Amino acid sequence: MEQRQFGRLKLYGPHPLDRDSDGHLKYPMSAVFPAYETMIVGSGLHVNLAFDFITALGEERGHPLNEEEQFKIYEDLVALILRGNHVVIRSNPDSMEHSFLAAELLEEIIPADMIRFTGRRDPKVRQAFKLRGGSWKMAPRFFTMEEVKKQIKLSLVSVGTLNRYYYKMESGGRLMTYQQFANIRDSLVNFQEFKSRICEVVDLYCRRNKQFVRELDFFMINHEKFDIAPMVKLSDYLKNCTSWGDEERKQAAYLYDDALSCFRNAVAPDFLRDDPENPLWRTYIYSELNDIPPTEESILGMSDEFKMNINWLPGCRIIEGRVVMDRQAEEPVVKLLEDFFRFYGQLDYINLGRVMQSQNPKRAAVRYREVFIAVLKQKDSEVEQIRILRKARRDTPYYLNRGFSLAQAKRLAGGYIQYTVDRREILSLLGVNTPPINYLSRPEEIPGIGLVNVGFFDRSYIKGLATDKIPDYYYENKNFVIAKSALLGEQAGLNLIVGRSDPDTGEIFFGDGDEILIFENDNHVPKNLVLADFTGAFADVAHPLGKFIPFYVRYISGMLARIRVEGMNKQGKIEVGNLFIESMRKRIERTREMLNAQSTVRGMIAEMLKEREVEVNPIMIKWEKALRRLHDLKLESFIDKMREELYRTMD
């Protein structure tokens, strides 16, 4: 076996970064032995690589290794998977320092930014990386559909026959799909090939790796319907075959069909064919390969839309209060992290990730702002925080790009920040449940001008269900339908008053993901609602409120069309729609009372806004227009028109 030295690391076998004709890493498996400062590269099982190293070491020493020496090598083994553009270390939750030693050795031969780790679902592994500011080093997630399909294709491996399995990086196990097992039929004409393929399946299924995971399992089987016995019976028959004539082949085909039928009966129709173009098959196979349950919230407890959509970034480690930036950290990330320390003070750890795709595709098609997720813990605090940072829409670069001088741009950007904060404070005083916001920034170099601050609004992550991400099965629950209608109706009343809409297009913002349903004891019936993002508040305070009736009626009609409550007829759905409208009416009426001429809330808002510079912060003008419009609204007539419009759409 070829041997080479790379700094401290001794390499057995081919170079781990050798690539095939398609540009993919050529050898899928490797192992590092930190105590021996050794790496071995090849294919097949990791245990076989360890055996190859034991053999090679014995030849070097001139005698076979004894049992104790062999055991020590097996215990020292750190498994690697070489895939795509990464070399992935299989983490050992009970000995992460051992895994980190392997990573340090790997840097002698592999660039650090190619090295990743498995184990992101294991609390011990996650904690080890959080404390090192290294969440980005755990096994990467692939964010676009094309990247997911590519990773599924790259996960296909063989062991010793023509069989193809999907390799699970996290656990080291393999998955065999129904289609892959069905493909074995092509080998019936060749006894040795057919026998080796069937026996390999049964053998791998009966073996477990170092993590006590089956070396092979079957994809998407219903365990109550599946039985391995027909495959074992076929394997035993083939092992005992002394000839391969027509009778033997016929019997083998009969036993194979029995095993195939058992497999088929245990798998749902969507999973009988390997089809990366089928969203259901693609999602489940990718989730299985990476140990991500398809319907479970992501590791941090975030909702499903963030799953496989956060690119964790190189950042920093905090060692005894001293911040050490990662060598791979991007300069803009470093600058943003520095502002985190300025604002939050001393931290135990912080991990920063970039949201790759907008949570609201409709708005992203027009305008997408950079969004980050930060996971941090302040020193002397027991609480871990998850924060969402969204790039300020109108910061200094925004105005510079529109021809303003640097001084003017800074002044206008400062006004926009105050305008945003003021809108949130008004909503809060009106009783809207919306989280407080902070303002962070990072300097960026603009040619011909110099360093200019780029701003981000920072708020806490809200755990709940976004109104545009509600699965259909929720609408089978009458209690959910009623609770949602009441909560959204009340929110719609406030939404109408403050004119939440796109300032450029006039499109109304409501029910498209900014509102989060909050659940308590009953996971299917919401108890509260949070307006997580108040984008567009006070954008339209000019048009009469009656102009917006068609939009809200369309929203109600769309909601009613999704209802699948058993036994609920058209009249029942109309009653749900009326509940929405009545909740909306009550909220408008209550807000009017809250804002009468002598009210405390109105006085507090007036006091807060009286010093605002209207040239850069128009909130005072907008607030007065919103008040006047609310005062002029003929509420009962407005509500009657809504009901009439709803009844007409239901006919």
C-alpha positions in Angstrom: 0.0 0.0 0.0 1.4 3.4 -1.0 2.5 5.6 1.9 3.3 9.3 2.0 4.0 11.9 4.6 2.1 15.2 4.9 3.5 17.2 7.8 2.5 15.2 10.9 0.1 13.0 9.0 1.0 9.7 7.4 -1.2 8.7 4.5 -1.9 5.1 3.4 -3.5 4.7 0.0 -4.5 7.3 -2.6 -4.8 11.0 -1.9 -8.3 11.9 -0.4 -8.8 14.7 -2.8 -8.3 12.7 -6.0 -11.3 13.2 -8.3 -13.0 11.2 -11.0 -13.8 12.2 -14.5 -16.9 14.0 -13.3 -14.9 16.1 -10.8 -16.3 14.3 -7.8 -14.1 13.0 -4.9 -13.0 9.6 -6.2 -12.8 7.6 -2.9 -15.9 7.7 -0.6 -14.4 6.3 2.6 -11.5 7.1 4.8 -10.4 6.8 8.4 -8.1 8.7 10.6 -6.2 7.2 13.6 -5.2 10.3 15.7 -3.0 8.3 18.2 -1.0 7.0 15.2 -1.2 10.3 13.2 -2.3 8.2 10.3 -5.0 8.4 7.6 -6.1 5.6 5.2 -8.2 6.1 2.1 -10.3 3.6 0.1 -13.8 2.3 -0.3 -16.1 -0.3 1.4 -16.6 -0.4 5.1 -14.6 1.6 7.6 -13.9 -1.6 9.6 -12.2 -3.0 6.5 -10.0 0.2 6.3 -9.0 -0.4 9.9 -8.1 -4.0 9.1 -6.0 -2.8 6.1 -4.2 -0.4 8.4 -3.6 -3.2 11.0 -2.2 -5.4 8.2 0.1 -2.7 6.9 1.3 -1.8 10.4 2.0 -5.4 11.1 4.1 -5.7 7.9 6.1 -2.6 8.9 6.8 -4.0 12.3 7.7 -7.4 10.9 5.0 -9.3 12.9 1.2 -9.4 13.2 -0.4 -7.1 15.8 -1.7 -8.9 18.8 -5.3 -8.7 19.9 -4.8 -5.8 22.3 -3.0 -3.7 19.7 -5.7 -4.4 17.1 -8.4 -3.4 19.6 -6.5 -0.1 20.3 -6.6 0.7 16.6 -10.3 0.0 16.3 -11.0 2.2 19.3 -8.9 5.0 17.8 -10.7 5.0 14.4 -12.4 8.2 13.4 -14.6 7.5 10.3 -14.6 10.0 7.4 -17.0 10.3 4.4 -15.7 12.0 1.3 -18.5 13.5 -0.7 -19.1 16.4 -3.0 -16.8 19.2 -1.9 -16.5 18.1 1.7 -14.6 15.6 3.9 -17.0 14.8 6.7 -15.9 13.5 10.1 -18.3 11.3 11.9 -18.5 12.9 15.3 -18.2 10.8 18.5 -20.6 12.5 21.0 -18.8 11.0 24.0 -15.3 12.0 22.8 -15.5 15.2 20.7 -11.9 16.1 21.6 -10.9 12.9 19.8 -12.9 14.1 16.7 -11.3 17.5 16.9 -7.8 15.9 17.0 -8.7 14.1 13.8 -9.7 17.4 12.2 -6.4 19.1 13.2 -4.5 16.2 11.6 -6.6 16.4 8.4 -5.6 20.1 8.0 -2.2 18.8 7.1 -3.6 17.4 3.8 -7.1 19.0 3.4 -8.1 22.7 3.4 -9.9 23.5 6.6 -13.0 24.9 4.8 -13.6 21.5 3.3 -13.8 19.7 6.7 -17.2 19.2 8.2 -18.7 17.0 11.0 -21.8 15.0 11.5 -23.9 14.9 14.6 -25.9 18.1 14.5 -28.9 16.3 16.0 -26.9 15.1 19.0 -27.0 17.6 22.0 -23.5 16.8 23.1 -22.1 17.4 19.6 -24.0 20.6 19.1 -22.9 21.9 22.5 -19.3 21.1 21.7 -19.5 23.1 18.5 -21.6 26.0 20.0 -18.9 26.6 22.6 -16.3 26.7 19.8 -18.5 29.0 17.6 -18.3 26.2 15.1 -21.9 25.3 14.1 -20.9 25.9 10.5 -18.5 22.9 10.7 -21.3 20.4 11.3 -22.5 18.4 8.2 -23.5 21.0 5.6 -27.1 21.5 4.4 -27.8 21.9 0.8 -30.4 24.6 0.2 -31.6 24.5 -3.4 -33.6 21.7 -5.1 -30.7 21.1 -7.5 -28.2 20.9 -4.7 -30.4 18.4 -2.8 -30.7 16.3 -5.9 -27.0 16.4 -6.4 -26.3 15.2 -2.8 -28.8 12.4 -3.2 -26.9 11.2 -6.3 -23.5 11.5 -4.6 -24.7 9.4 -1.7 -25.1 6.3 -3.9 -22.4 3.8 -2.9 -21.5 0.1 -3.4 -19.8 -2.2 -1.0 -18.6 -5.3 -2.9 -21.2 -6.1 -5.5 -23.3 -4.3 -8.1 -25.8 -3.4 -5.5 -26.3 0.4 -5.0 -27.2 1.9 -1.6 -27.8 5.4 -0.3 -25.2 6.2 2.3 -26.2 8.0 5.5 -23.4 10.3 6.6 -24.7 10.9 10.1 -24.9 7.3 11.2 -22.8 5.4 8.7 -25.7 3.1 7.7 -27.0 2.5 4.2 -30.5 2.6 2.7 -31.8 0.2 0.1 -34.9 1.4 -1.8 -37.5 -0.9 -3.3 -36.3 0.0 -6.8 -32.7 -0.9 -6.0 -33.8 -4.3 -4.7 -36.0 -4.8 -7.7 -32.9 -4.2 -9.9 -31.3 -7.4 -8.6 -33.6 -9.4 -10.8 -31.4 -8.5 -13.8 -28.7 -10.7 -12.2 -30.8 -13.9 -12.2 -29.0 -15.3 -15.3 -25.6 -15.2 -13.4 -25.6 -17.4 -10.3 -22.5 -16.0 -8.7 -23.6 -12.4 -9.3 -27.2 -13.0 -8.1 -26.0 -14.9 -5.0 -23.5 -12.3 -4.0 -26.0 -9.5 -4.3 -28.7 -11.2 -2.3 -26.3 -12.4 0.4 -24.7 -9.0 0.7 -28.1 -7.4 1.4 -28.9 -10.0 4.1 -25.4 -9.8 5.6 -25.4 -6.0 5.8 -28.9 -6.0 7.3 -27.7 -8.3 10.1 -24.6 -6.3 10.9 -24.3 -3.2 13.0 -21.5 -0.6 12.9 -19.6 1.1 15.7 -22.6 3.3 16.5 -24.9 0.2 16.7 -26.6 1.3 13.6 -27.6 -1.3 11.0 -25.1 -1.4 8.1 -28.2 -1.6 5.9 -31.9 -0.8 6.3 -34.8 -0.5 3.9 -36.2 2.9 2.8 -39.6 3.9 4.0 -40.8 0.5 5.0 -43.8 0.0 7.3 -42.1 -2.2 10.0 -45.5 -3.8 10.9 -45.8 -5.1 7.4 -42.1 -5.9 6.5 -40.5 -9.2 7.2 -36.8 -10.0 6.5 -37.5 -13.7 6.6 -38.2 -14.1 2.8 -34.8 -12.5 2.0 -33.0 -14.7 4.6 -34.7 -17.8 3.1 -33.6 -16.8 -0.4 -30.0 -16.1 0.8 -29.9 -19.5 2.6 -31.2 -21.3 -0.5 -28.5 -19.7 -2.7 -25.7 -20.5 -0.2 -26.7 -24.2 -0.3 -27.1 -24.4 -4.1 -24.6 -26.8 -5.7 -25.8 -26.3 -9.3 -27.6 -23.7 -11.3 -30.0 -25.3 -13.8 -33.5 -24.3 -14.8 -35.1 -25.8 -11.7 -32.7 -24.0 -9.3 -33.1 -20.7 -11.2 -36.9 -21.2 -11.2 -36.9 -21.8 -7.4 -34.6 -18.8 -6.8 -36.9 -16.6 -8.9 -39.9 -17.8 -6.9 -38.2 -17.0 -3.6 -37.0 -13.7 -4.9 -40.5 -12.7 -6.0 -41.8 -13.6 -2.6 -39.1 -11.3 -1.0 -39.8 -8.5 -3.5 -43.5 -8.7 -2.9 -43.0 -8.5 0.9 -40.9 -5.4 0.3 -43.4 -3.8 -2.0 -46.3 -4.4 0.4 -44.5 -2.6 3.1 -43.8 0.6 1.0 -46.2 3.4 0.1 -46.7 3.9 -3.7 -44.8 7.3 -3.7 -41.6 5.5 -2.6 -41.6 2.5 -5.0 -39.5 4.4 -7.6 -36.3 6.4 -7.1 -37.4 9.8 -8.4 -35.5 12.9 -7.4 -38.1 14.9 -9.4 -40.8 13.7 -7.0 -40.8 16.3 -4.2 -42.1 13.8 -1.6 -39.5 11.1 -2.5 -36.7 13.7 -2.7 -37.6 15.3 0.7 -37.9 12.0 2.5 -34.7 10.4 1.1 -32.6 13.5 1.8 -34.1 13.7 5.3 -33.3 10.1 5.9 -29.8 10.4 4.6 -29.1 13.3 6.9 -31.2 12.1 9.9 -33.6 15.0 9.5 -37.2 13.9 10.1 -39.2 15.5 7.3 -42.0 16.9 9.5 -40.0 17.7 12.6 -38.9 21.3 13.5 -35.3 21.9 12.9 -32.6 21.3 15.6 -33.0 24.7 17.1 -36.7 24.3 17.5 -37.3 26.6 14.5 -40.3 26.0 12.2 -40.1 23.9 9.1 -39.5 26.7 6.6 -36.0 27.2 8.1 -35.2 23.5 7.7 -32.3 23.0 5.2 -32.4 26.8 4.6 -29.7 28.1 7.0 -26.1 28.3 5.9 -24.1 28.4 9.1 -21.0 30.6 8.7 -17.5 30.6 10.1 -17.5 33.0 12.9 -15.6 33.1 16.2 -14.6 31.2 19.3 -14.7 32.7 22.8 -11.8 31.5 25.0 -11.8 32.7 28.6 -13.6 35.9 27.5 -11.3 36.5 24.5 -12.8 36.5 21.0 -10.9 34.6 18.4 -12.2 35.0 14.8 -12.1 32.0 12.6 -9.7 32.1 9.7 -12.5 31.3 7.3 -14.8 34.0 8.5 -15.9 36.5 5.8 -15.1 40.1 6.6 -18.8 41.3 6.6 -19.5 38.5 9.1 -16.6 39.5 11.3 -17.9 43.1 11.3 -21.4 42.1 12.2 -20.2 39.9 15.0 -18.2 42.8 16.4 -21.4 44.8 16.6 -23.1 41.9 18.4 -20.5 42.1 21.1 -20.9 45.9 21.3 -24.7 45.5 21.8 -25.0 42.3 23.8 -21.8 42.6 25.9 -19.9 39.4 26.9 -21.1 36.2 25.4 -20.4 32.5 26.1 -20.9 31.8 22.4 -22.5 33.0 19.2 -23.1 31.2 15.9 -24.3 33.1 12.8 -26.1 31.6 9.8 -27.4 33.1 6.6 -31.0 32.3 5.5 -30.6 31.2 2.0 -34.1 31.5 0.6 -36.8 34.0 1.6 -39.6 32.7 3.8 -42.0 34.8 1.7 -41.4 33.9 -2.0 -44.1 36.3 -3.2 -42.2 39.3 -1.7 -38.8 37.9 -2.5 -39.7 37.9 -6.2 -39.9 41.7 -5.9 -37.3 42.5 -3.2 -35.2 40.2 -1.0 -33.3 41.5 2.0 -30.3 39.7 3.5 -31.4 37.8 6.6 -29.3 36.2 9.3 -30.0 33.8 12.2 -27.9 34.3 15.3 -27.8 31.7 18.2 -26.1 33.2 21.3 -25.9 33.0 25.0 -24.9 36.0 27.1 -22.4 35.5 29.9 -24.0 34.7 33.2 -27.3 33.9 31.5 -29.0 30.5 31.4 -31.1 31.3 28.4 -30.0 30.6 24.8 -31.4 33.2 22.4 -32.3 32.8 18.8 -32.3 36.1 16.9 -33.4 37.1 13.4 -31.6 39.9 11.7 -33.1 41.5 8.6 -31.2 44.0 6.5 -32.8 47.5 6.8 -34.5 48.3 3.6 -33.5 52.0 3.6 -30.0 52.3 5.0 -27.2 54.7 4.0 -26.2 52.7 0.8 -29.9 52.7 -0.3 -29.9 56.6 -0.4 -26.4 56.8 -1.8 -27.6 54.6 -4.7 -30.3 57.2 -5.4 -27.9 60.1 -5.8 -27.9 61.7 -2.3 -24.7 62.9 -0.8 -23.1 61.0 2.0 -24.3 63.5 4.6 -27.9 63.5 3.2 -27.9 59.7 3.0 -26.9 59.3 6.6 -29.5 61.7 7.7 -32.3 60.0 5.7 -31.2 56.6 6.9 -31.2 57.8 10.5 -34.8 59.0 10.0 -35.8 55.7 8.6 -34.4 53.8 11.6 -36.4 56.1 13.9 -39.5 55.7 11.7 -39.3 51.9 12.0 -38.8 52.1 15.8 -41.8 54.5 16.1 -44.1 52.3 14.1 -43.3 49.4 16.4 -43.9 51.5 19.5 -47.3 52.7 18.2 -48.4 49.1 17.4 -47.3 48.0 20.8 -49.3 50.8 22.5 -52.3 49.8 20.4 -52.1 46.3 21.9 -50.4 44.5 19.0 -48.2 41.6 20.2 -45.0 42.3 18.3 -41.4 41.8 19.5 -39.1 44.6 20.4 -36.4 45.4 17.8 -32.7 46.4 18.0 -30.5 48.0 15.4 -27.1 46.5 14.5 -24.8 47.4 11.7 -21.6 46.5 9.9 -19.3 48.8 7.9 -18.9 48.1 4.2 -16.5 49.7 1.7 -18.2 51.7 -1.0 -15.9 52.7 -3.9 -15.2 56.5 -4.0 -16.8 57.0 -0.6 -15.2 54.8 2.0 -16.7 52.9 4.9 -20.5 53.2 5.2 -22.7 51.4 7.8 -25.1 48.8 6.5 -28.0 48.3 9.0 -29.9 45.3 10.3 -33.0 45.1 12.5 -32.7 42.4 15.1 -35.5 40.7 16.9 -36.2 37.5 18.8 -37.3 34.4 16.9 -41.0 33.6 17.5 -41.8 29.9 17.9 -45.1 29.1 16.3 -46.9 28.5 13.0 -46.7 31.2 10.3 -50.1 31.9 8.7 -48.9 31.0 5.2 -47.3 27.7 6.3 -50.4 26.0 7.8 -50.7 22.3 6.6 -54.0 21.2 5.2 -54.7 18.7 8.0 -55.2 21.6 10.5 -58.3 22.6 8.7 -59.9 19.2 9.6 -60.0 20.4 13.2 -63.1 22.5 14.0 -61.5 24.0 17.1 -58.5 25.2 15.1 -60.7 26.7 12.4 -62.7 28.7 14.9 -59.7 29.9 16.9 -57.8 30.9 13.8 -60.7 32.8 12.4 -61.1 34.8 15.6 -57.4 35.6 16.0 -56.9 36.5 12.4 -60.1 38.6 12.3 -58.9 40.6 15.2 -55.5 41.1 13.7 -57.1 42.1 10.4 -58.9 45.0 12.2 -55.7 46.5 13.3 -54.0 45.7 10.0 -56.7 47.7 8.2 -56.3 50.7 10.6 -52.5 51.0 10.1 -52.6 50.3 6.4 -50.0 47.5 6.2 -49.1 47.3 2.5 -46.2 47.5 0.1 -45.2 51.2 -0.2 -44.3 50.7 -3.9 -47.0 48.4 -5.2 -49.9 49.0 -2.8 -50.2 45.2 -2.2 -51.8 44.6 1.2 -49.7 42.6 3.7 -51.8 40.2 5.7 -51.9 36.5 6.3 -48.8 35.9 4.3 -46.4 34.7 7.1 -45.8 37.8 9.2 -48.5 36.7 11.7 -47.4 33.7 13.9 -50.0 31.5 15.6 -48.9 30.5 19.1 -49.9 27.2 20.6 -49.8 26.2 24.3 -51.0 22.9 25.7 -53.1 21.9 22.6 -50.7 21.8 19.7 -53.5 22.1 17.2 -55.5 25.0 18.6 -53.8 28.4 18.7 -54.2 30.5 21.8 -52.5 33.7 20.7 -51.0 35.5 17.7 -47.8 37.5 17.3 -47.1 40.0 14.5 -43.5 39.0 14.0 -42.8 41.4 11.2 -44.7 44.7 10.9 -43.3 45.5 7.4 -45.5 48.0 5.6 -47.3 49.5 8.7 -48.6 53.0 7.8 -47.6 52.6 4.2 -51.2 53.4 3.0 -53.1 55.9 5.2 -54.6 57.8 2.3 -57.2 55.5 0.7 -60.6 55.1 2.3 -60.9 51.9 4.2 -63.7 50.6 2.1 -61.2 50.2 -0.7 -59.7 47.2 1.1 -62.9 45.2 1.6 -62.4 43.0 -1.6 -58.9 42.0 -0.3 -60.1 40.9 3.1 -63.1 39.1 1.7 -60.8 37.2 -0.7 -58.7 36.2 2.2 -61.7 34.9 4.1 -63.0 33.0 1.1 -59.6 31.4 0.6 -59.5 30.4 4.3 -63.0 28.9 4.1 -62.2 27.0 0.9 -59.5 25.1 2.9 -61.8 23.9 5.6 -62.2 20.1 5.7 -64.1 19.7 9.0 -66.2 16.6 8.8 -69.9 17.5 8.7 -69.3 21.2 8.2 -71.6 22.4 5.4 -71.7 25.7 3.5 -73.7 27.4 6.3 -71.1 26.3 8.8 -68.3 27.8 6.8 -70.3 31.1 6.4 -70.5 31.2 10.2 -66.7 30.8 10.5 -66.4 33.7 8.0 -68.8 35.8 10.1 -66.7 35.1 13.2 -63.7 36.6 11.3 -65.7 39.7 10.3 -67.2 40.1 13.8 -63.7 39.8 15.4 -62.5 42.4 13.0 -65.4 44.8 13.9 -64.7 44.5 17.6 -61.1 45.2 17.2 -61.8 48.4 15.1 -64.4 49.5 17.7 -62.1 48.9 20.6 -59.2 50.8 18.9 -61.5 53.7 18.3 -62.4 53.8 22.0 -58.7 53.5 22.9 -57.9 56.6 20.7 -60.6 59.0 21.7 -59.6 62.6 22.2 -59.0 62.2 26.0 -57.3 58.7 25.9 -54.0 58.0 27.6 -52.7 56.0 24.7 -53.4 58.8 22.2 -51.6 61.2 24.5 -48.6 58.9 24.9 -48.2 58.6 21.1 -48.6 62.3 20.5 -45.9 63.0 23.2 -43.5 60.4 21.6 -43.9 61.9 18.1 -44.0 65.6 18.7 -40.2 66.1 18.2 -39.9 64.1 15.0 -38.3 65.7 12.0 -41.0 65.2 9.3 -38.5 65.6 6.4 -36.8 62.3 7.3 -39.4 60.6 9.5 -43.0 61.1 8.3 -44.6 59.1 11.1 -46.4 62.1 12.7 -48.1 62.9 9.3 -49.0 59.3 8.7 -50.3 58.8 12.2 -52.6 61.8 12.0 -54.0 60.6 8.6 -54.6 57.1 10.0 -56.5 58.7 13.0 -58.6 60.9 10.7 -59.5 58.0 8.5 -60.4 55.8 11.4 -62.6 58.6 12.8 -64.4 59.0 9.5 -65.1 55.3 9.0 -68.8 54.3 9.1 -68.1 51.0 10.9 -71.5 49.3 10.6 -71.8 50.1 7.0 -68.3 48.9 6.4 -69.0 45.6 8.1 -72.3 45.1 6.3 -70.6 45.5 3.0 -68.0 42.9 4.0 -70.7 40.4 4.9 -72.6 41.1 1.6 -69.4 40.6 -0.4 -68.7 37.3 1.5 -72.2 35.9 0.9 -71.9 36.8 -2.8 -68.6 34.9 -3.1 -70.1 31.9 -1.4 -73.1 31.6 -3.7 
